[in-house]
Structures are given as structure tokens and as C-alpha cells.
Amino acid sequence: MLEEARERGYTFPYLVDETQDVARAFDAACTPDFFLFDRRHKLAYRGQFDDSRPSQDIPVTGRDLRAAADAVLAGQSPDETQKPSMGCNIKWK
């Protein structure tokens, strides 16, 4: 993961959850599953990245997560209509 982070120029923290303890603590259901917290560390958004899916011809935009982040950064609550993440089920160890 370190090599990939360097190659892709990640400028953000990331977590490799080898024990799956973090996924269990947050009741993650699939990958990817997005969680956004406000400045008080309260869960403000849990949902999809955007409407794109591998089998569809919809471009990846990050629209849903970005809208939630913009709201939180503006001191507002994200839209209460949050579509669940879609992805592969987590294979629990």
C-alpha cells in the first residue's frame, strides 16, 4: 500500500484494516463504504460516492460524497437522503 500511495501521490491519510476491527466497529457492509464525520467526530454521512457503477456508463464524479463534505465544511447537515454504498460484500475473516 505504501508503494501505491507514493505512485498515486496520495496526500491524505489512509488505513489498512488487516484485522477488520475498524470495519466491524463502523458496521461496514461493503467496499467501498464511505463515512464522513463532522468536526465533533459525529457521523454526518454514510453512503455512496456517486451514482456510477462498473456495469453502467455513468462517469465517476464523487458527487454524493462531495455534496456531503461541502455541507459539513459549511457547518450544515448533509442531505438526509443518503443512498447506501454499492460494492462487494466484505469477506469477514
LINSUL-V7951 format. One record per backbone hydrogen bond with DSSP energy under -0.5 kcal/mol. NH is the residue of the N-H (numbers start at 1). CO is the residue of the C=O. Records with the same first field share a line. If there is no record, write none. Layout:
NH->CO ; CO
//
This chain:
5->1
6->2
7->3
8->4
9->5 ; 6
10->5
17->15
18->16
20->17
24->20
25->21
26->22
27->24
28->23
31->88
34->47
36->45
38->42
41->38
44->36
45->36
47->34
48->83
56->53
59->57
61->59
64->49
65->49
66->62
67->63
68->64
69->65
70->66
71->67
72->68
73->69
74->70
75->72
76->71
82->80
83->81
88->31
90->29
92->90
//
